[in-house]
Amino acid sequence: MHTPVNYITTWFYKESKEEASFYPQLGQKGNSSLVHSIYMQIQVPFFVTFKHYNPEAKFIFFTNLKKENLPDYLTRLFDKLEVEVITLPYTCKPPKDWYPAWQNQFYLYDILRYMDTRMQENETLLISDADCLCHTSLETLFEAVRKDGSALYEFITDRQYSINGITLPQMEEVYRACYGKEVKGSMTYYGGEFVALRKDVISKINTAFPELWAFNLEYGKQHPFKLNEEAHLLSLLAEHLQIRNTTANRYVKRMWTTPHFNNVQPGDENYPVWHLPYEKKRGLFYLYKLIEKNEGEITDETDFWKKAERYTGIPHISLHKRLKDRLTTLWMKLK
């Protein structure tokens, strides 16, 4: 009897000079060596923590690079943790000059196409951004996805806020224009950093995606707003397919730790998954160095998470971290 597999995946698409878009958190374009090295390094704490707490899951790293072109430290780690590397082309690429930032994000839909051909009935897939740490087992998340079909992360409900170039009322306009019907209730923005789906729901998304994608490409030529990134499309597809929920909000939080905006509260350290966008070249870099020193393992959980909290500023940012972060980012610029 087949035991359904839980897949845990993340990805990195290396942009060429011709297609490079801007990455605000790193202050660089996607073809820079700094962006490349940082995204390679954060794979280490991602896969080590997720594997440590979910040893039965199947792990995949998607990229347009071949395995032999990955850094040696990463290929050694992937071999040790049994992470499969899938080299996948980017076919859902938007047109040139589509939007200034994050133009690799539609790679998500190439991953969904691939997984649709691979997964069997009742199997589940988590696609997570790599700037995440896993703090506990995700078994109950996969059970919920197996039961309900999906677990989505509801992130923005502010109807006045411009989310990467479009507001929620404008997303509703696109929805009405595409599908000829009203949104039930009001639109929600689902973050693309943490998406968990059952095999049959992946098939439904793959069936519905081409229509919305083609419509959006034409709509953007005639209107001042359009669906600029993968989570915009996910939000409309979730409404269209009636798979809307807030299940993932129990498991993950996007934790901003910048000097100008900090949404972290005491207790956030108890989330099963920490999403740490600002910590790519700070706290996650320190954890990469720590794990490398420990030969790719968490040898002492209590000590590891004590250091992880201190390095990432979850739930409190110390003066020592602020000073260290400044020195680290300055060193990276000089390097």
C-alpha positions in Angstrom: 0.0 0.0 0.0 1.4 3.4 -1.0 2.0 5.8 1.9 1.3 9.4 0.7 4.4 11.6 0.6 4.7 15.0 2.1 7.0 17.2 0.0 8.9 20.1 1.3 10.5 22.3 -1.3 12.1 25.7 -1.9 13.7 27.2 -5.0 16.2 29.6 -6.5 16.1 31.0 -10.0 19.3 32.8 -11.1 18.5 35.7 -13.3 20.7 36.6 -16.3 21.9 40.2 -16.9 19.2 40.7 -19.5 16.3 39.7 -17.3 17.6 40.9 -13.9 15.1 42.6 -11.6 15.5 44.4 -8.3 15.6 42.8 -4.9 14.8 45.5 -2.4 15.7 43.5 0.7 19.2 43.0 -0.7 19.6 46.3 -2.6 20.8 44.5 -5.7 19.6 43.1 -9.0 19.1 39.4 -9.4 22.1 38.8 -11.5 24.6 40.1 -8.9 27.1 37.8 -7.2 26.0 39.0 -3.8 22.4 38.0 -4.4 23.5 34.6 -5.7 25.8 33.9 -2.7 23.2 35.0 -0.1 20.5 32.9 -1.6 22.8 29.9 -1.7 23.8 30.4 2.0 20.2 30.7 3.3 19.5 27.2 1.8 21.6 25.8 4.6 19.5 26.9 7.6 16.3 26.2 5.7 17.0 22.6 4.8 18.8 21.8 8.1 15.9 23.0 10.2 13.1 21.7 8.1 14.8 18.3 7.8 15.6 18.1 11.5 11.9 18.4 12.4 10.4 16.6 9.4 12.7 13.7 8.7 10.0 11.6 6.9 9.3 14.3 4.3 10.7 14.3 0.8 12.9 17.4 0.2 13.4 19.0 -3.2 15.4 22.1 -4.3 14.3 23.6 -7.6 16.6 25.8 -9.6 17.6 26.6 -13.2 21.2 25.7 -12.2 22.6 22.3 -12.6 23.7 20.5 -9.4 27.3 20.7 -10.3 27.1 24.5 -10.5 26.0 24.8 -6.9 28.6 25.7 -4.3 30.4 22.7 -2.9 29.1 23.2 0.6 25.6 23.0 -0.7 26.0 19.9 -2.7 27.6 18.2 0.2 24.7 19.2 2.5 22.1 18.1 -0.1 23.8 14.7 -0.3 23.9 14.4 3.4 20.2 15.4 3.9 19.0 13.5 0.8 17.7 16.7 -0.8 16.9 16.2 -4.5 17.9 18.9 -6.9 15.6 19.4 -9.8 16.9 21.7 -12.7 13.8 23.3 -14.1 13.4 25.9 -16.9 11.4 29.1 -16.3 8.5 28.9 -18.8 6.0 31.2 -16.9 8.4 34.2 -17.2 6.6 37.5 -17.6 7.5 39.9 -20.5 10.6 42.1 -20.2 9.9 45.3 -18.1 6.8 43.7 -16.6 7.5 45.0 -13.1 10.8 46.3 -11.6 11.2 43.7 -8.8 11.0 40.0 -8.1 10.5 38.8 -11.7 11.6 35.3 -10.8 8.5 34.7 -8.7 6.3 33.1 -11.3 8.7 30.2 -11.2 6.3 28.9 -8.6 3.9 27.9 -11.3 6.6 25.9 -13.2 7.2 24.0 -9.9 3.4 23.3 -9.6 3.4 22.0 -13.2 6.3 19.7 -12.5 4.8 18.4 -9.2 1.5 17.7 -10.8 3.1 15.1 -13.0 5.0 13.6 -10.1 2.6 13.5 -7.1 0.0 10.8 -6.4 -3.4 11.0 -4.9 -3.5 12.5 -1.3 0.1 13.6 -1.4 0.9 17.1 -0.2 3.4 19.8 -1.2 4.8 22.7 0.8 6.5 25.4 -1.3 8.3 27.7 1.1 10.6 30.7 0.6 14.2 29.8 1.7 14.4 32.7 4.2 12.4 30.6 6.7 13.4 28.5 9.7 11.4 25.5 10.9 11.0 25.4 14.6 8.8 22.3 15.1 7.3 19.4 13.2 4.8 20.3 10.5 2.9 17.0 10.6 -0.4 18.6 11.7 0.0 21.1 8.8 0.2 18.2 6.3 -2.7 16.5 8.0 -4.8 19.6 7.5 -3.8 19.9 3.8 -4.6 16.3 3.2 -8.0 16.9 4.8 -8.9 20.3 3.4 -6.8 20.6 0.2 -4.7 23.6 1.0 -3.2 25.8 3.7 -2.7 29.4 2.7 -1.1 32.4 4.4 -3.5 35.4 4.6 -1.1 38.3 4.9 -2.8 41.6 3.8 -6.5 42.6 4.2 -6.0 46.4 4.2 -8.0 47.6 1.2 -6.1 50.9 0.9 -2.6 49.4 0.8 -0.8 49.1 -2.5 0.6 45.5 -2.6 3.4 45.6 -5.1 1.5 47.9 -7.4 -2.1 46.9 -6.9 -4.7 47.3 -4.1 -7.3 44.6 -3.1 -10.2 46.6 -4.7 -8.2 46.7 -7.9 -7.5 43.0 -7.7 -11.3 42.5 -7.4 -11.7 44.6 -10.6 -9.3 42.2 -12.4 -11.2 39.3 -11.0 -14.6 40.6 -12.3 -13.1 41.4 -15.7 -11.6 37.9 -16.1 -14.3 35.7 -14.6 -17.5 37.9 -15.1 -18.5 37.4 -11.4 -18.2 39.1 -8.1 -15.8 38.1 -5.3 -17.5 36.4 -2.4 -16.9 38.8 0.5 -13.7 40.7 -0.2 -10.4 39.8 -1.7 -7.5 38.7 0.5 -3.8 38.8 -0.4 -2.2 35.3 0.2 1.6 35.4 0.6 3.5 33.3 -1.8 6.2 32.5 0.7 4.3 29.6 2.3 1.9 27.6 0.2 0.8 24.0 1.0 -1.4 22.1 -1.4 -2.8 18.6 -2.0 -2.2 16.9 -5.3 -5.8 17.4 -6.7 -5.8 21.1 -5.8 -2.4 21.5 -7.6 -4.1 20.0 -10.7 -7.0 22.5 -10.4 -4.5 25.5 -10.1 -2.6 24.2 -13.2 -5.8 24.0 -15.2 -7.0 27.5 -14.2 -3.6 29.3 -14.3 -3.2 29.7 -18.2 -6.6 31.5 -18.6 -5.8 34.0 -15.8 -2.2 34.4 -16.9 -3.2 35.1 -20.6 -5.9 37.5 -19.4 -3.6 39.4 -17.1 -1.0 39.9 -19.9 -3.6 41.6 -22.0 -5.2 43.5 -19.2 -1.9 45.0 -18.2 -1.5 46.5 -21.6 -4.7 48.5 -21.3 -4.9 49.4 -17.6 -2.8 51.2 -15.0 -2.6 48.1 -12.8 -2.3 44.4 -13.2 -1.2 41.2 -11.3 2.5 41.9 -10.9 3.7 38.9 -9.0 2.9 35.2 -8.2 0.9 35.9 -5.0 -1.5 38.2 -6.8 -2.4 35.4 -9.2 -2.6 32.9 -6.3 -5.0 35.2 -4.5 -7.4 35.4 -7.5 -7.0 31.6 -8.1 -7.9 30.9 -4.5 -11.1 32.8 -4.8 -11.9 31.3 -8.2 -11.3 27.8 -7.1 -12.9 28.4 -3.6 -9.9 27.2 -1.7 -9.6 30.2 0.5 -8.5 29.7 4.2 -6.2 31.0 6.8 -4.8 27.6 7.9 -1.1 28.5 7.3 -1.4 31.5 9.6 -1.3 29.1 12.5 2.1 27.9 11.3 4.0 30.8 9.8 4.5 34.6 10.3 6.3 37.0 8.1 8.5 38.7 10.8 10.0 42.0 9.9 13.0 43.0 11.9 14.2 46.2 10.2 15.3 49.3 12.1 12.3 51.1 10.7 9.6 48.4 11.0 9.3 45.6 13.5 6.1 43.5 13.8 7.6 40.9 16.1 5.9 40.3 19.4 6.8 38.1 22.4 5.5 34.7 21.7 6.2 34.8 18.0 9.2 32.6 18.7 6.7 29.8 19.2 5.5 29.8 15.5 6.5 26.5 13.8 8.0 28.5 10.9 9.7 31.9 11.1 9.7 33.9 7.8 12.6 36.4 8.1 12.9 38.5 4.9 15.2 41.1 6.5 17.6 38.5 8.0 18.9 37.0 4.7 22.3 38.7 5.0 22.2 39.0 8.8 20.7 36.4 11.1 20.4 33.7 8.5 23.9 34.3 7.4 25.1 33.9 11.1 23.1 30.6 11.2 24.7 29.4 8.0 28.1 30.0 9.5 27.1 28.2 12.7 25.7 25.2 10.9 28.7 24.9 8.7 30.8 24.8 11.9 28.6 22.0 13.2 29.0 20.1 10.0 25.4 20.5 8.8 23.6 19.4 12.0 21.7 20.7 14.9 23.6 19.0 17.7 21.9 20.8 20.6 18.4 22.1 20.0 18.2 24.4 23.1 21.6 26.0 22.2 20.7 26.3 18.5 17.4 28.1 19.1 18.9 30.3 21.8 21.5 31.4 19.2 18.8 31.6 16.5 16.7 34.0 18.6 19.8 36.1 19.3 21.0 36.2 15.7 17.6 37.0 14.1 16.1 39.2 16.8 13.1 37.0 17.5 11.4 38.2 19.7 13.8 41.0 20.8 16.6 42.8 18.9 19.6 43.4 21.1 22.0 46.4 20.8 24.7 43.8 20.1 22.7 42.5 17.1 22.2 45.9 15.7 25.9 46.7 15.8 26.9 43.3 14.4 24.3 43.6 11.6 25.8 47.0 10.5 29.3 45.6 10.4 28.2 42.5 8.5 26.3 44.4 5.8 29.2 46.9 5.5 31.6 43.9 5.1 29.3 42.3 2.4 29.3 45.6 0.4 33.0 45.9 0.6 33.4 42.2 -0.4 
